[in-house]
Amino acid sequence: MSGRPKQGIDYAGWSVDIFDGDKKIDKLLDAKGWKGFGIYFFLCQRAYKVNGYFYEWGYDDCATTARKMGGGISSGTVKETVDYCLQVDLFDKRLFDEWGVLTSRGIQRRFWTVLSERRNKTVYSEYWLLKPEECKGLVKVSLFSNVQSTNDHLQGTDNDSPPIKESKVNKKIYIAFQPEVEQAFQLYLLVRENNYGSIIPEQVEALREELVSLTSDPGKQLTIVKKATSWGTKGFEDTEKKTKSRKPQKSRFNNLSRISISV
């Protein structure tokens, strides 16, 4: 998309003392060996390349990570290593559990070294860990101030809760859907705005709540949003009930078969 600020970085500097004075790295090497360090390094590099300071990742991505790394690394080894990195704080456990992202203060310090030289110094406040005095000039915005479809794998926790996320920001509950649903939701908003005029943030949040009240299943949510987009409705409705009650519009061509022409 033209005009979109660059997110990732092209180069990340690692301290030459990483194997001399970093106790967390020492613990990782002792527990998981060089394979474990390789997995940690690979995921950090993905964070730098894709978003700069965080990487959207979940346990469903273990096999994909193992395949990309190769070298006999298994998905089980990837999962065990990430779990250990979360345990020793090489990745921030709270942000992983709440948002499904891998990041850390170390990752963000390296990212800030590059970002501080850019004109656009904007980050998501929900993901940012550094203190204000560590990154003067930084602009923090809410993840929900300009919702866009995310890259790949927005993951929840391992419990049975629905795959939506809620975050208390400014004493309000904001709801974000899984990436495919979020993308469809954003398209629906564009169509709705074109049909009925501009929408204020409170209306957008009300629509999110309306969709969640109908179902917590991402597949059904996607169907409902797509139907609402194609029908051009102001809100969401249960598609099963709507489909049954919705009658096809009568066309002026419907009676053509009844007309008989005699010569």
C-alpha positions in Angstrom: 0.0 0.0 0.0 1.5 3.3 -1.1 2.4 5.8 1.7 2.3 3.2 4.5 5.2 3.8 6.9 7.9 1.0 7.0 7.3 -1.3 9.9 10.1 -3.8 10.1 13.9 -3.0 10.2 16.6 -4.2 7.8 19.3 -4.7 10.5 19.3 -5.5 14.2 22.5 -5.2 16.2 23.3 -7.9 18.8 25.8 -7.2 21.6 29.2 -8.9 21.2 28.9 -9.8 24.9 25.7 -11.8 24.4 27.5 -15.0 25.4 29.5 -13.5 28.2 27.2 -11.5 30.5 23.6 -12.4 29.7 22.3 -14.9 32.3 19.1 -15.5 30.4 21.0 -16.6 27.3 23.2 -18.8 29.5 20.1 -20.5 30.9 18.7 -21.0 27.4 21.9 -22.6 26.2 22.2 -24.8 29.3 18.6 -26.0 29.0 18.0 -26.2 25.2 21.5 -26.0 23.7 22.4 -24.4 20.4 19.1 -25.6 18.7 17.2 -23.7 21.4 19.3 -20.6 20.9 18.8 -20.9 17.1 15.0 -21.0 17.5 15.1 -17.9 19.8 17.4 -16.1 17.3 15.1 -17.0 14.4 12.0 -15.7 16.1 13.7 -12.5 17.1 14.8 -11.9 13.5 11.2 -12.5 12.3 10.0 -9.9 14.7 12.6 -7.4 13.5 11.8 -8.1 9.8 8.0 -8.2 10.0 6.8 -5.6 12.5 10.1 -4.3 14.0 9.4 -5.0 17.6 6.9 -7.9 17.9 6.0 -11.1 16.1 2.5 -12.4 15.9 3.0 -16.1 16.7 1.1 -19.0 18.4 1.6 -22.7 19.1 -0.1 -23.5 15.8 3.0 -22.0 14.1 5.4 -24.5 15.7 5.4 -26.8 12.6 5.8 -23.9 10.2 8.7 -22.5 12.2 10.4 -25.9 12.3 10.0 -26.4 8.6 11.5 -22.9 7.8 14.5 -23.5 10.1 15.2 -27.1 9.0 18.3 -28.7 10.4 16.3 -31.5 12.0 14.4 -29.2 14.4 11.0 -30.5 15.3 7.8 -28.7 16.1 8.0 -30.1 19.7 11.5 -28.6 20.1 10.1 -25.2 18.9 7.3 -25.3 21.4 9.5 -26.4 24.3 12.0 -23.6 23.5 9.4 -20.9 23.3 7.9 -22.0 26.6 11.3 -21.8 28.2 12.0 -18.4 26.7 8.7 -17.2 28.2 9.7 -18.8 31.5 13.1 -17.0 31.7 11.7 -13.7 30.3 13.5 -13.8 27.0 10.0 -13.2 25.6 7.4 -11.4 27.6 4.8 -13.9 28.9 2.1 -11.4 29.7 2.0 -10.0 26.1 2.1 -13.5 24.7 -0.8 -14.7 26.8 -2.9 -11.6 26.2 -2.1 -10.8 22.6 -0.3 -13.7 21.0 2.9 -11.8 20.3 6.5 -12.5 20.9 8.5 -9.5 22.1 10.8 -8.4 24.9 12.5 -5.3 26.3 15.7 -6.4 24.5 14.0 -6.7 21.2 12.4 -3.3 21.6 15.6 -1.6 22.7 17.3 -2.9 19.5 14.3 -1.7 17.5 14.3 1.7 19.1 17.9 2.2 18.1 16.7 2.2 14.4 13.3 3.8 15.0 14.8 6.8 16.7 16.3 7.8 13.4 13.0 7.6 11.5 10.5 10.4 11.0 7.6 8.1 12.0 8.2 7.0 15.6 4.8 5.3 16.3 4.2 2.0 18.2 1.3 0.3 19.7 1.0 1.1 23.4 -0.5 -2.3 24.2 2.7 -4.0 23.0 5.3 -1.5 24.2 7.5 -2.4 27.3 10.1 0.3 27.5 9.8 3.3 29.9 9.4 6.8 28.5 12.9 7.9 29.5 14.3 5.0 27.4 12.6 6.2 24.2 12.2 10.0 24.2 10.2 11.2 21.2 8.2 7.9 20.8 4.6 8.2 19.9 2.3 5.5 21.3 -1.1 4.8 19.9 -3.8 2.4 20.8 -4.0 -0.9 18.8 -7.6 0.0 18.2 -7.2 3.6 17.1 -6.7 2.5 13.5 -7.6 -1.2 13.2 -6.1 -3.0 10.3 -5.9 -6.7 9.3 -2.9 -8.3 11.0 -0.3 -10.4 9.3 -0.9 -14.0 10.1 -1.5 -15.6 13.3 -3.4 -13.8 16.0 -3.6 -16.5 18.8 -5.4 -16.7 22.0 -4.6 -18.7 25.1 -4.9 -22.4 25.5 -8.3 -22.3 27.3 -11.7 -22.7 25.8 -12.5 -19.0 25.6 -13.6 -17.7 22.1 -10.9 -16.4 19.9 -11.5 -12.8 20.5 -9.5 -10.4 22.5 -10.5 -7.8 25.0 -8.2 -5.1 26.4 -9.0 -2.4 28.9 -7.9 0.9 27.4 -9.2 4.2 28.7 -11.6 2.2 30.8 -13.4 0.7 27.8 -13.5 -2.8 26.5 -12.3 -3.2 22.9 -12.8 -6.3 20.9 -10.5 -7.5 18.1 -11.4 -10.5 16.0 -9.2 -13.1 14.4 -7.3 -11.7 11.3 -9.7 -13.1 8.6 -12.8 -11.9 10.5 -11.1 -8.5 11.2 -10.3 -8.1 7.5 -13.9 -8.8 6.5 -15.2 -6.5 9.3 -13.1 -3.6 7.9 -14.5 -4.2 4.4 -18.0 -4.2 5.9 -17.3 -0.8 7.6 -16.2 0.7 4.2 -19.4 -0.6 2.5 -21.6 0.6 5.4 -19.9 4.0 5.4 -20.5 4.3 1.7 -24.1 3.4 2.1 -25.1 5.3 5.2 -22.4 7.9 5.9 -19.5 8.1 8.3 -19.3 6.0 11.5 -18.0 7.2 14.8 -15.8 4.9 17.0 -18.6 4.2 19.4 -20.7 2.9 16.6 -17.9 0.7 15.4 -17.5 -0.8 18.9 -21.2 -1.3 19.1 -21.1 -3.3 15.9 -18.3 -5.5 17.3 -20.3 -6.2 20.4 -23.3 -7.0 18.2 -21.4 -9.5 16.2 -19.9 -11.2 19.4 -23.4 -11.4 20.9 -24.6 -13.4 17.9 -21.8 -15.9 18.0 -18.2 -16.5 19.3 -17.4 -18.9 16.5 -14.9 -17.2 14.1 -16.3 -19.2 11.1 -19.9 -18.1 11.8 -18.7 -14.5 12.5 -17.0 -14.5 9.1 -20.2 -15.7 7.4 -22.4 -13.1 9.1 -20.0 -10.2 8.2 -19.8 -11.3 4.6 -23.6 -11.6 4.3 -24.0 -8.2 5.9 -21.5 -6.7 3.4 -23.2 -8.3 0.4 -26.7 -7.3 1.6 -25.6 -3.8 2.6 -27.2 -3.9 6.0 -26.7 -1.4 8.8 -26.0 -4.1 11.4 -25.5 -7.9 11.8 -28.1 -10.6 11.9 -28.0 -14.3 12.4 -27.5 -15.6 8.9 -29.3 -18.9 9.4 -32.5 -17.1 10.6 -32.0 -14.3 8.0 -31.6 -16.8 5.2 -34.8 -18.6 6.1 -36.8 -15.4 6.5 -35.3 -13.5 3.6 -37.6 -13.9 0.5 -36.2 -13.4 -3.0 -37.2 -10.1 -4.5 -39.9 -10.3 -7.0 -38.6 -9.5 -10.5 -40.6 -8.1 -13.4 -39.2 -11.0 -15.4 -40.8 -13.7 -13.1 -44.0 -13.8 -15.1 -42.5 -14.3 -18.5 -43.0 -18.0 -18.3 -46.7 -17.5 -17.9 -47.1 -15.5 -21.0 -48.3 -17.5 -24.0 -48.0 -16.1 -27.5 -50.4 -17.2 -30.2 -49.8 -16.6 -33.9 
